[in-house]
């Protein structure tokens, strides 16, 4: 299993956190699209789009195939993208607990961890 250093994980989240990159992933989640289609849908300059596509390719989240003279992009890690969108669109309520409840939960987790090792 490929484990990442916490700094690497933070860098991935930082790179994914750009609004344009999220829009690109949102469009590609609907299906493969050629560069011209993505540019028209997002109404951004070609050079700007190329930079964002390059970052997503470097993260190995998207790739492309050539259709004649067009480059068409698709998602290579659909489960990751689905999970990302589930995570950022989720409704996570705040849960308030008493000091005693927090301590009990901590002890329960320590016991569970010790039992699994």
Biopython code that builds the backbone (N, CA, C, O; Angstrom):
import numpy as np
from Bio.PDB.StructureBuilder import StructureBuilder

atoms = [
    (1, "UNK", "N", (0.841, -1.188, 0.000)),
    (1, "UNK", "CA", (0.000, 0.000, 0.000)),
    (1, "UNK", "C", (0.876, 1.236, 0.000)),
    (1, "UNK", "O", (1.857, 1.300, 0.741)),
    (2, "UNK", "N", (0.539, 2.210, -0.812)),
    (2, "UNK", "CA", (1.304, 3.435, -0.942)),
    (2, "UNK", "C", (0.864, 4.435, 0.117)),
    (2, "UNK", "O", (-0.216, 5.018, 0.021)),
    (3, "UNK", "N", (1.710, 4.630, 1.131)),
    (3, "UNK", "CA", (1.367, 5.591, 2.177)),
    (3, "UNK", "C", (2.043, 6.913, 1.878)),
    (3, "UNK", "O", (3.198, 6.959, 1.456)),
    (4, "UNK", "N", (1.308, 7.977, 2.103)),
    (4, "UNK", "CA", (1.824, 9.311, 1.833)),
    (4, "UNK", "C", (2.169, 10.024, 3.127)),
    (4, "UNK", "O", (1.486, 9.873, 4.140)),
    (5, "UNK", "N", (3.216, 10.784, 3.077)),
    (5, "UNK", "CA", (3.570, 11.665, 4.171)),
    (5, "UNK", "C", (2.457, 12.703, 4.340)),
    (5, "UNK", "O", (1.792, 13.062, 3.369)),
    (6, "UNK", "N", (2.258, 13.176, 5.549)),
    (6, "UNK", "CA", (1.187, 14.135, 5.821)),
    (6, "UNK", "C", (1.347, 15.398, 4.967)),
    (6, "UNK", "O", (0.354, 16.010, 4.576)),
    (7, "UNK", "N", (2.574, 15.781, 4.681)),
    (7, "UNK", "CA", (2.798, 16.965, 3.827)),
    (7, "UNK", "C", (2.331, 16.714, 2.392)),
    (7, "UNK", "O", (1.790, 17.603, 1.734)),
    (8, "UNK", "N", (2.550, 15.487, 1.925)),
    (8, "UNK", "CA", (2.079, 15.127, 0.581)),
    (8, "UNK", "C", (0.559, 15.167, 0.514)),
    (8, "UNK", "O", (-0.018, 15.642, -0.463)),
    (9, "UNK", "N", (-0.084, 14.660, 1.570)),
    (9, "UNK", "CA", (-1.549, 14.672, 1.618)),
    (9, "UNK", "C", (-2.076, 16.099, 1.632)),
    (9, "UNK", "O", (-3.055, 16.417, 0.958)),
    (10, "UNK", "N", (-1.419, 16.952, 2.407)),
    (10, "UNK", "CA", (-1.829, 18.361, 2.474)),
    (10, "UNK", "C", (-1.647, 19.029, 1.114)),
    (10, "UNK", "O", (-2.476, 19.842, 0.705)),
    (11, "UNK", "N", (-0.585, 18.695, 0.424)),
    (11, "UNK", "CA", (-0.337, 19.274, -0.900)),
    (11, "UNK", "C", (-1.411, 18.847, -1.895)),
    (11, "UNK", "O", (-1.868, 19.658, -2.701)),
    (12, "UNK", "N", (-1.812, 17.590, -1.844)),
    (12, "UNK", "CA", (-2.877, 17.105, -2.725)),
    (12, "UNK", "C", (-4.167, 17.874, -2.458)),
    (12, "UNK", "O", (-4.836, 18.320, -3.391)),
    (13, "UNK", "N", (-4.512, 18.025, -1.178)),
    (13, "UNK", "CA", (-5.736, 18.765, -0.842)),
    (13, "UNK", "C", (-5.647, 20.215, -1.305)),
    (13, "UNK", "O", (-6.626, 20.780, -1.792)),
    (14, "UNK", "N", (-4.476, 20.808, -1.153)),
    (14, "UNK", "CA", (-4.281, 22.195, -1.590)),
    (14, "UNK", "C", (-4.486, 22.311, -3.110)),
    (14, "UNK", "O", (-5.167, 23.219, -3.587)),
    (15, "UNK", "N", (-3.893, 21.391, -3.846)),
    (15, "UNK", "CA", (-4.016, 21.439, -5.304)),
    (15, "UNK", "C", (-5.445, 21.171, -5.766)),
    (15, "UNK", "O", (-5.903, 21.754, -6.748)),
    (16, "UNK", "N", (-6.147, 20.287, -5.057)),
    (16, "UNK", "CA", (-7.532, 19.991, -5.417)),
    (16, "UNK", "C", (-8.477, 21.116, -5.007)),
    (16, "UNK", "O", (-9.594, 21.204, -5.516)),
    (17, "UNK", "N", (-8.039, 21.971, -4.093)),
    (17, "UNK", "CA", (-8.905, 23.001, -3.544)),
    (17, "UNK", "C", (-9.120, 24.212, -4.423)),
    (17, "UNK", "O", (-9.828, 25.136, -4.021)),
    (18, "UNK", "N", (-8.543, 24.242, -5.593)),
    (18, "UNK", "CA", (-8.734, 25.395, -6.482)),
    (18, "UNK", "C", (-10.102, 25.302, -7.158)),
    (18, "UNK", "O", (-10.455, 24.248, -7.687)),
    (19, "UNK", "N", (-10.874, 26.388, -7.147)),
    (19, "UNK", "CA", (-12.229, 26.348, -7.730)),
    (19, "UNK", "C", (-12.269, 25.888, -9.190)),
    (19, "UNK", "O", (-13.170, 25.143, -9.576)),
    (20, "UNK", "N", (-11.317, 26.316, -9.992)),
    (20, "UNK", "CA", (-11.316, 25.915, -11.406)),
    (20, "UNK", "C", (-11.066, 24.420, -11.548)),
    (20, "UNK", "O", (-11.673, 23.765, -12.395)),
    (21, "UNK", "N", (-10.179, 23.883, -10.727)),
    (21, "UNK", "CA", (-9.903, 22.440, -10.799)),
    (21, "UNK", "C", (-11.112, 21.626, -10.363)),
    (21, "UNK", "O", (-11.396, 20.568, -10.925)),
    (22, "UNK", "N", (-11.817, 22.124, -9.362)),
    (22, "UNK", "CA", (-13.038, 21.435, -8.943)),
    (22, "UNK", "C", (-14.094, 21.476, -10.037)),
    (22, "UNK", "O", (-14.817, 20.501, -10.246)),
    (23, "UNK", "N", (-14.183, 22.604, -10.733)),
    (23, "UNK", "CA", (-15.136, 22.700, -11.853)),
    (23, "UNK", "C", (-14.758, 21.749, -12.985)),
    (23, "UNK", "O", (-15.624, 21.124, -13.597)),
    (24, "UNK", "N", (-13.464, 21.645, -13.256)),
    (24, "UNK", "CA", (-13.002, 20.714, -14.295)),
    (24, "UNK", "C", (-13.392, 19.288, -13.915)),
    (24, "UNK", "O", (-13.931, 18.546, -14.736)),
    (25, "UNK", "N", (-13.117, 18.909, -12.666)),
    (25, "UNK", "CA", (-13.460, 17.557, -12.218)),
    (25, "UNK", "C", (-14.967, 17.327, -12.254)),
    (25, "UNK", "O", (-15.430, 16.240, -12.600)),
    (26, "UNK", "N", (-15.722, 18.352, -11.896)),
    (26, "UNK", "CA", (-17.185, 18.240, -11.932)),
    (26, "UNK", "C", (-17.665, 17.954, -13.354)),
    (26, "UNK", "O", (-18.540, 17.114, -13.559)),
    (27, "UNK", "N", (-17.099, 18.646, -14.322)),
    (27, "UNK", "CA", (-17.482, 18.421, -15.723)),
    (27, "UNK", "C", (-17.023, 17.057, -16.216)),
    (27, "UNK", "O", (-17.770, 16.359, -16.901)),
    (28, "UNK", "N", (-15.794, 16.673, -15.871)),
    (28, "UNK", "CA", (-15.287, 15.380, -16.334)),
    (28, "UNK", "C", (-15.996, 14.209, -15.647)),
    (28, "UNK", "O", (-16.036, 13.105, -16.190)),
    (29, "UNK", "N", (-16.548, 14.441, -14.470)),
    (29, "UNK", "CA", (-17.307, 13.386, -13.795)),
    (29, "UNK", "C", (-18.557, 13.021, -14.592)),
    (29, "UNK", "O", (-19.103, 11.929, -14.437)),
    (30, "UNK", "N", (-19.000, 13.931, -15.433)),
    (30, "UNK", "CA", (-20.171, 13.672, -16.287)),
    (30, "UNK", "C", (-19.772, 12.884, -17.533)),
    (30, "UNK", "O", (-20.631, 12.337, -18.224)),
    (31, "UNK", "N", (-18.473, 12.827, -17.821)),
    (31, "UNK", "CA", (-17.986, 12.116, -18.994)),
    (31, "UNK", "C", (-16.779, 12.812, -19.597)),
    (31, "UNK", "O", (-16.517, 13.979, -19.306)),
    (32, "UNK", "N", (-16.055, 12.101, -20.427)),
    (32, "UNK", "CA", (-14.859, 12.653, -21.073)),
    (32, "UNK", "C", (-15.218, 13.884, -21.904)),
    (32, "UNK", "O", (-16.281, 13.957, -22.519)),
    (33, "UNK", "N", (-14.300, 14.842, -21.901)),
    (33, "UNK", "CA", (-14.522, 16.070, -22.673)),
    (33, "UNK", "C", (-13.219, 16.519, -23.301)),
    (33, "UNK", "O", (-12.142, 16.361, -22.726)),
    (34, "UNK", "N", (-13.339, 17.083, -24.494)),
    (34, "UNK", "CA", (-12.178, 17.631, -25.170)),
    (34, "UNK", "C", (-11.874, 19.027, -24.614)),
    (34, "UNK", "O", (-12.742, 19.693, -24.050)),
    (35, "UNK", "N", (-10.636, 19.441, -24.788)),
    (35, "UNK", "CA", (-10.180, 20.715, -24.233)),
    (35, "UNK", "C", (-11.086, 21.867, -24.655)),
    (35, "UNK", "O", (-11.432, 22.719, -23.837)),
    (36, "UNK", "N", (-11.467, 21.892, -25.914)),
    (36, "UNK", "CA", (-12.307, 23.004, -26.391)),
    (36, "UNK", "C", (-13.662, 23.021, -25.690)),
    (36, "UNK", "O", (-14.204, 24.090, -25.408)),
    (37, "UNK", "N", (-14.208, 21.842, -25.409)),
    (37, "UNK", "CA", (-15.487, 21.767, -24.693)),
    (37, "UNK", "C", (-15.341, 22.269, -23.257)),
    (37, "UNK", "O", (-16.183, 23.017, -22.762)),
    (38, "UNK", "N", (-14.267, 21.850, -22.600)),
    (38, "UNK", "CA", (-14.034, 22.287, -21.219)),
    (38, "UNK", "C", (-13.846, 23.798, -21.184)),
    (38, "UNK", "O", (-14.402, 24.481, -20.324)),
    (39, "UNK", "N", (-13.064, 24.311, -22.118)),
    (39, "UNK", "CA", (-12.811, 25.764, -22.184)),
    (39, "UNK", "C", (-14.119, 26.527, -22.368)),
    (39, "UNK", "O", (-14.349, 27.538, -21.704)),
    (40, "UNK", "N", (-14.963, 26.052, -23.255)),
    (40, "UNK", "CA", (-16.238, 26.733, -23.498)),
    (40, "UNK", "C", (-17.175, 26.639, -22.289)),
    (40, "UNK", "O", (-17.847, 27.612, -21.946)),
    (41, "UNK", "N", (-17.219, 25.478, -21.652)),
    (41, "UNK", "CA", (-18.091, 25.294, -20.489)),
    (41, "UNK", "C", (-17.675, 26.179, -19.316)),
    (41, "UNK", "O", (-18.522, 26.723, -18.607)),
    (42, "UNK", "N", (-16.363, 26.317, -19.118)),
    (42, "UNK", "CA", (-15.863, 27.076, -17.973)),
    (42, "UNK", "C", (-15.562, 28.526, -18.312)),
    (42, "UNK", "O", (-15.336, 29.342, -17.418)),
    (43, "UNK", "N", (-15.558, 28.849, -19.593)),
    (43, "UNK", "CA", (-15.299, 30.213, -20.056)),
    (43, "UNK", "C", (-13.983, 30.760, -19.493)),
    (43, "UNK", "O", (-13.946, 31.825, -18.875)),
    (44, "UNK", "N", (-12.900, 29.999, -19.724)),
    (44, "UNK", "CA", (-11.578, 30.443, -19.292)),
    (44, "UNK", "C", (-10.611, 30.385, -20.464)),
    (44, "UNK", "O", (-10.872, 29.725, -21.470)),
    (45, "UNK", "N", (-9.502, 31.077, -20.323)),
    (45, "UNK", "CA", (-8.480, 31.108, -21.375)),
    (45, "UNK", "C", (-7.814, 29.739, -21.517)),
    (45, "UNK", "O", (-7.665, 28.999, -20.545)),
    (46, "UNK", "N", (-7.424, 29.427, -22.733)),
    (46, "UNK", "CA", (-6.768, 28.156, -23.040)),
    (46, "UNK", "C", (-5.520, 27.940, -22.179)),
    (46, "UNK", "O", (-5.315, 26.845, -21.655)),
    (47, "UNK", "N", (-4.691, 28.970, -22.031)),
    (47, "UNK", "CA", (-3.452, 28.828, -21.263)),
    (47, "UNK", "C", (-3.750, 28.524, -19.791)),
    (47, "UNK", "O", (-3.068, 27.706, -19.173)),
    (48, "UNK", "N", (-4.758, 29.175, -19.240)),
    (48, "UNK", "CA", (-5.149, 28.937, -17.847)),
    (48, "UNK", "C", (-5.665, 27.510, -17.690)),
    (48, "UNK", "O", (-5.299, 26.817, -16.741)),
    (49, "UNK", "N", (-6.501, 27.075, -18.603)),
    (49, "UNK", "CA", (-7.040, 25.718, -18.572)),
    (49, "UNK", "C", (-5.910, 24.693, -18.652)),
    (49, "UNK", "O", (-5.913, 23.708, -17.913)),
    (50, "UNK", "N", (-4.954, 24.917, -19.534)),
    (50, "UNK", "CA", (-3.831, 23.980, -19.684)),
    (50, "UNK", "C", (-3.055, 23.821, -18.389)),
    (50, "UNK", "O", (-2.632, 22.715, -18.053)),
    (51, "UNK", "N", (-2.864, 24.905, -17.664)),
    (51, "UNK", "CA", (-2.147, 24.837, -16.390)),
    (51, "UNK", "C", (-2.915, 23.965, -15.386)),
    (51, "UNK", "O", (-2.323, 23.135, -14.695)),
    (52, "UNK", "N", (-4.225, 24.161, -15.315)),
    (52, "UNK", "CA", (-5.035, 23.386, -14.377)),
    (52, "UNK", "C", (-5.088, 21.908, -14.771)),
    (52, "UNK", "O", (-5.020, 21.033, -13.908)),
    (53, "UNK", "N", (-5.208, 21.633, -16.051)),
    (53, "UNK", "CA", (-5.205, 20.243, -16.527)),
    (53, "UNK", "C", (-3.874, 19.577, -16.217)),
    (53, "UNK", "O", (-3.833, 18.401, -15.855)),
    (54, "UNK", "N", (-2.798, 20.319, -16.358)),
    (54, "UNK", "CA", (-1.465, 19.793, -16.076)),
    (54, "UNK", "C", (-1.329, 19.391, -14.605)),
    (54, "UNK", "O", (-0.764, 18.341, -14.300)),
    (55, "UNK", "N", (-1.838, 20.213, -13.705)),
    (55, "UNK", "CA", (-1.791, 19.892, -12.274)),
    (55, "UNK", "C", (-2.581, 18.619, -11.999)),
    (55, "UNK", "O", (-2.102, 17.737, -11.286)),
    (56, "UNK", "N", (-3.770, 18.514, -12.548)),
    (56, "UNK", "CA", (-4.607, 17.328, -12.330)),
    (56, "UNK", "C", (-3.975, 16.076, -12.930)),
    (56, "UNK", "O", (-4.116, 14.984, -12.379)),
    (57, "UNK", "N", (-3.286, 16.225, -14.044)),
    (57, "UNK", "CA", (-2.579, 15.088, -14.645)),
    (57, "UNK", "C", (-1.401, 14.675, -13.782)),
    (57, "UNK", "O", (-1.144, 13.484, -13.604)),
    (58, "UNK", "N", (-0.680, 15.659, -13.243)),
    (58, "UNK", "CA", (0.464, 15.365, -12.380)),
    (58, "UNK", "C", (0.016, 14.578, -11.140)),
    (58, "UNK", "O", (0.753, 13.731, -10.635)),
    (59, "UNK", "N", (-1.191, 14.866, -10.661)),
    (59, "UNK", "CA", (-1.747, 14.133, -9.518)),
    (59, "UNK", "C", (-2.323, 12.776, -9.935)),
    (59, "UNK", "O", (-2.781, 12.001, -9.095)),
    (60, "UNK", "N", (-2.294, 12.506, -11.225)),
    (60, "UNK", "CA", (-2.820, 11.258, -11.797)),
    (60, "UNK", "C", (-4.310, 11.082, -11.516)),
    (60, "UNK", "O", (-4.787, 9.973, -11.275)),
    (61, "UNK", "N", (-5.030, 12.197, -11.553)),
    (61, "UNK", "CA", (-6.480, 12.165, -11.365)),
    (61, "UNK", "C", (-7.178, 12.173, -12.712)),
    (61, "UNK", "O", (-8.281, 11.646, -12.855)),
    (62, "UNK", "N", (-6.529, 12.776, -13.695)),
    (62, "UNK", "CA", (-7.071, 12.773, -15.058)),
    (62, "UNK", "C", (-5.973, 12.378, -16.029)),
    (62, "UNK", "O", (-4.787, 12.408, -15.699)),
    (63, "UNK", "N", (-6.386, 12.010, -17.221)),
    (63, "UNK", "CA", (-5.465, 11.760, -18.326)),
    (63, "UNK", "C", (-6.212, 12.113, -19.610)),
    (63, "UNK", "O", (-7.360, 12.555, -19.559)),
    (64, "UNK", "N", (-5.577, 11.925, -20.741)),
    (64, "UNK", "CA", (-6.218, 12.279, -22.001)),
    (64, "UNK", "C", (-5.955, 11.217, -23.055)),
    (64, "UNK", "O", (-5.037, 10.403, -22.951)),
    (65, "UNK", "N", (-6.791, 11.263, -24.059)),
    (65, "UNK", "CA", (-6.545, 10.500, -25.282)),
    (65, "UNK", "C", (-6.689, 11.488, -26.423)),
    (65, "UNK", "O", (-7.330, 12.529, -26.280)),
    (66, "UNK", "N", (-6.090, 11.157, -27.555)),
    (66, "UNK", "CA", (-6.164, 12.055, -28.697)),
    (66, "UNK", "C", (-7.208, 11.553, -29.677)),
    (66, "UNK", "O", (-7.245, 10.377, -30.039)),
    (67, "UNK", "N", (-8.050, 12.479, -30.089)),
    (67, "UNK", "CA", (-9.091, 12.205, -31.067)),
    (67, "UNK", "C", (-8.816, 13.123, -32.251)),
    (67, "UNK", "O", (-9.306, 14.251, -32.313)),
    (68, "UNK", "N", (-8.022, 12.615, -33.185)),
    (68, "UNK", "CA", (-7.577, 13.477, -34.287)),
    (68, "UNK", "C", (-6.617, 14.520, -33.728)),
    (68, "UNK", "O", (-5.572, 14.178, -33.175)),
    (69, "UNK", "N", (-6.976, 15.786, -33.875)),
    (69, "UNK", "CA", (-6.132, 16.858, -33.350)),
    (69, "UNK", "C", (-6.574, 17.318, -31.963)),
    (69, "UNK", "O", (-5.964, 18.213, -31.377)),
    (70, "UNK", "N", (-7.626, 16.712, -31.446)),
    (70, "UNK", "CA", (-8.156, 17.121, -30.134)),
    (70, "UNK", "C", (-7.635, 16.240, -29.017)),
    (70, "UNK", "O", (-7.442, 15.036, -29.185)),
    (71, "UNK", "N", (-7.413, 16.864, -27.881)),
    (71, "UNK", "CA", (-7.110, 16.125, -26.657)),
    (71, "UNK", "C", (-8.376, 16.067, -25.829)),
    (71, "UNK", "O", (-8.971, 17.091, -25.496)),
    (72, "UNK", "N", (-8.777, 14.846, -25.505)),
    (72, "UNK", "CA", (-9.981, 14.655, -24.705)),
    (72, "UNK", "C", (-9.586, 14.077, -23.357)),
    (72, "UNK", "O", (-8.877, 13.074, -23.282)),
    (73, "UNK", "N", (-10.052, 14.717, -22.298)),
    (73, "UNK", "CA", (-9.671, 14.343, -20.934)),
    (73, "UNK", "C", (-10.748, 13.505, -20.265)),
    (73, "UNK", "O", (-11.938, 13.633, -20.554)),
    (74, "UNK", "N", (-10.297, 12.644, -19.362)),
    (74, "UNK", "CA", (-11.199, 11.788, -18.600)),
    (74, "UNK", "C", (-10.602, 11.567, -17.209)),
    (74, "UNK", "O", (-9.407, 11.778, -16.999)),
    (75, "UNK", "N", (-11.425, 11.150, -16.279)),
    (75, "UNK", "CA", (-10.994, 10.901, -14.906)),
    (75, "UNK", "C", (-10.408, 9.501, -14.808)),
    (75, "UNK", "O", (-11.024, 8.527, -15.241)),
    (76, "UNK", "N", (-9.220, 9.408, -14.238)),
    (76, "UNK", "CA", (-8.559, 8.108, -14.074)),
    (76, "UNK", "C", (-8.793, 7.497, -12.699)),
    (76, "UNK", "O", (-8.558, 6.306, -12.494)),
    (77, "UNK", "N", (-9.256, 8.314, -11.760)),
    (77, "UNK", "CA", (-9.519, 7.829, -10.403)),
    (77, "UNK", "C", (-10.942, 8.221, -9.999)),
    (77, "UNK", "O", (-11.136, 9.073, -9.132)),
    (78, "UNK", "N", (-11.936, 7.591, -10.635)),
    (78, "UNK", "CA", (-13.322, 7.993, -10.384)),
    (78, "UNK", "C", (-13.770, 7.827, -8.935)),
    (78, "UNK", "O", (-14.543, 8.643, -8.433)),
    (79, "UNK", "N", (-13.301, 6.789, -8.261)),
    (79, "UNK", "CA", (-13.701, 6.608, -6.853)),
    (79, "UNK", "C", (-13.171, 7.754, -5.992)),
    (79, "UNK", "O", (-13.859, 8.236, -5.092)),
    (80, "UNK", "N", (-11.956, 8.176, -6.275)),
    (80, "UNK", "CA", (-11.368, 9.286, -5.522)),
    (80, "UNK", "C", (-12.175, 10.565, -5.743)),
    (80, "UNK", "O", (-12.469, 11.288, -4.791)),
    (81, "UNK", "N", (-12.527, 10.840, -6.986)),
    (81, "UNK", "CA", (-13.288, 12.048, -7.312)),
    (81, "UNK", "C", (-14.681, 11.981, -6.695)),
    (81, "UNK", "O", (-15.169, 12.971, -6.151)),
    (82, "UNK", "N", (-15.321, 10.813, -6.779)),
    (82, "UNK", "CA", (-16.636, 10.652, -6.139)),
    (82, "UNK", "C", (-16.542, 10.911, -4.638)),
    (82, "UNK", "O", (-17.381, 11.607, -4.065)),
    (83, "UNK", "N", (-15.516, 10.346, -4.010)),
    (83, "UNK", "CA", (-15.326, 10.548, -2.569)),
    (83, "UNK", "C", (-15.062, 12.009, -2.237)),
    (83, "UNK", "O", (-15.565, 12.530, -1.242)),
    (84, "UNK", "N", (-14.272, 12.665, -3.077)),
    (84, "UNK", "CA", (-13.982, 14.086, -2.874)),
    (84, "UNK", "C", (-15.269, 14.905, -2.891)),
    (84, "UNK", "O", (-15.487, 15.737, -2.010)),
    (85, "UNK", "N", (-16.113, 14.679, -3.877)),
    (85, "UNK", "CA", (-17.354, 15.444, -3.979)),
    (85, "UNK", "C", (-18.335, 15.086, -2.867)),
    (85, "UNK", "O", (-19.081, 15.947, -2.401)),
    (86, "UNK", "N", (-18.339, 13.832, -2.442)),
    (86, "UNK", "CA", (-19.182, 13.463, -1.302)),
    (86, "UNK", "C", (-18.698, 14.192, -0.051)),
    (86, "UNK", "O", (-19.501, 14.690, 0.738)),
    (87, "UNK", "N", (-17.383, 14.246, 0.120)),
    (87, "UNK", "CA", (-16.798, 14.902, 1.290)),
    (87, "UNK", "C", (-17.107, 16.398, 1.317)),
    (87, "UNK", "O", (-17.526, 16.924, 2.348)),
    (88, "UNK", "N", (-16.905, 17.082, 0.199)),
    (88, "UNK", "CA", (-17.076, 18.540, 0.218)),
    (88, "UNK", "C", (-18.534, 18.968, 0.150)),
    (88, "UNK", "O", (-18.853, 20.117, 0.457)),
    (89, "UNK", "N", (-19.412, 18.077, -0.240)),
    (89, "UNK", "CA", (-20.821, 18.464, -0.304)),
    (89, "UNK", "C", (-21.623, 17.955, 0.887)),
    (89, "UNK", "O", (-22.820, 18.220, 0.996)),
    (90, "UNK", "N", (-20.960, 17.227, 1.774)),
    (90, "UNK", "CA", (-21.651, 16.640, 2.910)),
    (90, "UNK", "C", (-22.087, 17.660, 3.945)),
    (90, "UNK", "O", (-21.512, 18.741, 4.075)),
    (91, "UNK", "N", (-23.108, 17.284, 4.666)),
    (91, "UNK", "CA", (-23.596, 18.100, 5.758)),
    (91, "UNK", "C", (-23.116, 17.442, 7.049)),
    (91, "UNK", "O", (-23.622, 16.391, 7.445)),
    (92, "UNK", "N", (-22.153, 18.057, 7.689)),
    (92, "UNK", "CA", (-21.565, 17.497, 8.885)),
    (92, "UNK", "C", (-21.941, 18.349, 10.088)),
    (92, "UNK", "O", (-21.328, 19.388, 10.334)),
    (93, "UNK", "N", (-22.953, 17.910, 10.842)),
    (93, "UNK", "CA", (-23.405, 18.715, 11.986)),
    (93, "UNK", "C", (-22.356, 18.747, 13.099)),
    (93, "UNK", "O", (-21.579, 17.807, 13.267)),
    (94, "UNK", "N", (-22.351, 19.827, 13.840)),
    (94, "UNK", "CA", (-21.469, 19.971, 14.992)),
    (94, "UNK", "C", (-22.049, 19.151, 16.131)),
    (94, "UNK", "O", (-23.240, 19.248, 16.425)),
    (95, "UNK", "N", (-21.216, 18.345, 16.771)),
    (95, "UNK", "CA", (-21.658, 17.506, 17.882)),
    (95, "UNK", "C", (-20.966, 18.007, 19.145)),
    (95, "UNK", "O", (-19.741, 17.958, 19.262)),
    (96, "UNK", "N", (-21.754, 18.478, 20.066)),
    (96, "UNK", "CA", (-21.231, 18.958, 21.353)),
    (96, "UNK", "C", (-21.309, 17.817, 22.367)),
    (96, "UNK", "O", (-22.306, 17.097, 22.425)),
    (97, "UNK", "N", (-20.246, 17.656, 23.169)),
    (97, "UNK", "CA", (-20.218, 16.623, 24.187)),
    (97, "UNK", "C", (-19.663, 17.188, 25.486)),
    (97, "UNK", "O", (-18.937, 18.181, 25.502)),
    (98, "UNK", "N", (-20.023, 16.536, 26.546)),
    (98, "UNK", "CA", (-19.487, 16.923, 27.850)),
    (98, "UNK", "C", (-18.064, 16.388, 27.981)),
    (98, "UNK", "O", (-17.632, 15.541, 27.200)),
    (99, "UNK", "N", (-17.361, 16.881, 28.955)),
    (99, "UNK", "CA", (-15.994, 16.421, 29.230)),
    (99, "UNK", "C", (-15.986, 14.918, 29.480)),
    (99, "UNK", "O", (-15.115, 14.208, 28.977)),
    (100, "UNK", "N", (-16.934, 14.441, 30.239)),
    (100, "UNK", "CA", (-17.019, 13.014, 30.561)),
    (100, "UNK", "C", (-17.250, 12.167, 29.300)),
    (100, "UNK", "O", (-16.643, 11.107, 29.146)),
    (101, "UNK", "N", (-18.107, 12.624, 28.419)),
    (101, "UNK", "CA", (-18.371, 11.889, 27.177)),
    (101, "UNK", "C", (-17.116, 11.808, 26.312)),
    (101, "UNK", "O", (-16.844, 10.770, 25.709)),
    (102, "UNK", "N", (-16.359, 12.889, 26.251)),
    (102, "UNK", "CA", (-15.126, 12.915, 25.457)),
    (102, "UNK", "C", (-14.113, 11.928, 26.042)),
    (102, "UNK", "O", (-13.461, 11.196, 25.298)),
    (103, "UNK", "N", (-13.982, 11.906, 27.346)),
    (103, "UNK", "CA", (-13.040, 10.972, 27.998)),
    (103, "UNK", "C", (-13.446, 9.521, 27.748)),
    (103, "UNK", "O", (-12.595, 8.687, 27.438)),
    (104, "UNK", "N", (-14.727, 9.214, 27.877)),
    (104, "UNK", "CA", (-15.211, 7.849, 27.634)),
    (104, "UNK", "C", (-14.926, 7.422, 26.204)),
    (104, "UNK", "O", (-14.490, 6.298, 25.956)),
    (105, "UNK", "N", (-15.175, 8.321, 25.271)),
    (105, "UNK", "CA", (-14.920, 8.015, 23.857)),
    (105, "UNK", "C", (-13.436, 7.741, 23.631)),
    (105, "UNK", "O", (-13.080, 6.815, 22.902)),
    (106, "UNK", "N", (-12.575, 8.539, 24.249)),
    (106, "UNK", "CA", (-11.129, 8.340, 24.114)),
    (106, "UNK", "C", (-10.693, 6.993, 24.657)),
    (106, "UNK", "O", (-9.889, 6.298, 24.034)),
    (107, "UNK", "N", (-11.219, 6.621, 25.817)),
    (107, "UNK", "CA", (-10.878, 5.325, 26.412)),
    (107, "UNK", "C", (-11.383, 4.179, 25.550)),
    (107, "UNK", "O", (-10.689, 3.179, 25.371)),
    (108, "UNK", "N", (-12.591, 4.325, 25.016)),
    (108, "UNK", "CA", (-13.163, 3.291, 24.157)),
    (108, "UNK", "C", (-12.291, 3.088, 22.914)),
    (108, "UNK", "O", (-12.044, 1.954, 22.503)),
    (109, "UNK", "N", (-11.831, 4.187, 22.323)),
    (109, "UNK", "CA", (-10.985, 4.080, 21.124)),
    (109, "UNK", "C", (-9.635, 3.455, 21.439)),
    (109, "UNK", "O", (-9.114, 2.669, 20.647)),
    (110, "UNK", "N", (-9.070, 3.796, 22.585)),
    (110, "UNK", "CA", (-7.780, 3.207, 22.981)),
    (110, "UNK", "C", (-7.918, 1.706, 23.169)),
    (110, "UNK", "O", (-7.055, 0.940, 22.740)),
    (111, "UNK", "N", (-8.987, 1.289, 23.800)),
    (111, "UNK", "CA", (-9.236, -0.136, 24.010)),
    (111, "UNK", "C", (-9.415, -0.855, 22.683)),
    (111, "UNK", "O", (-8.864, -1.936, 22.477)),
    (112, "UNK", "N", (-10.179, -0.259, 21.793)),
    (112, "UNK", "CA", (-10.427, -0.857, 20.476)),
    (112, "UNK", "C", (-9.121, -0.975, 19.688)),
    (112, "UNK", "O", (-8.883, -1.991, 19.036)),
    (113, "UNK", "N", (-8.276, 0.056, 19.746)),
    (113, "UNK", "CA", (-6.993, 0.031, 19.033)),
    (113, "UNK", "C", (-6.080, -1.044, 19.612)),
    (113, "UNK", "O", (-5.423, -1.773, 18.868)),
    (114, "UNK", "N", (-6.039, -1.141, 20.929)),
    (114, "UNK", "CA", (-5.184, -2.145, 21.585)),
    (114, "UNK", "C", (-5.638, -3.560, 21.234)),
    (114, "UNK", "O", (-4.806, -4.449, 21.053)),
    (115, "UNK", "N", (-6.934, -3.772, 21.136)),
    (115, "UNK", "CA", (-7.475, -5.094, 20.809)),
    (115, "UNK", "C", (-7.165, -5.491, 19.373)),
    (115, "UNK", "O", (-6.974, -6.674, 19.090)),
    (116, "UNK", "N", (-7.111, -4.529, 18.468)),
    (116, "UNK", "CA", (-6.863, -4.841, 17.060)),
    (116, "UNK", "C", (-5.391, -5.079, 16.772)),
    (116, "UNK", "O", (-5.048, -5.636, 15.730)),
    (117, "UNK", "N", (-4.516, -4.664, 17.682)),
    (117, "UNK", "CA", (-3.061, -4.881, 17.487)),
    (117, "UNK", "C", (-2.660, -6.158, 18.067)),
    (117, "UNK", "O", (-1.486, -6.521, 18.008)),
]
sb = StructureBuilder()
sb.init_structure("model")
sb.init_model(0)
sb.init_chain("A")
sb.init_seg("    ")
for serial, (resi, resn, name, xyz) in enumerate(atoms, 1):
    if name == "N":
        sb.init_residue(resn, " ", resi, " ")
    sb.init_atom(name, np.array(xyz, "f"), 0.0, 1.0, " ", f" {name:<3s}", serial, name[0])
structure = sb.get_structure()
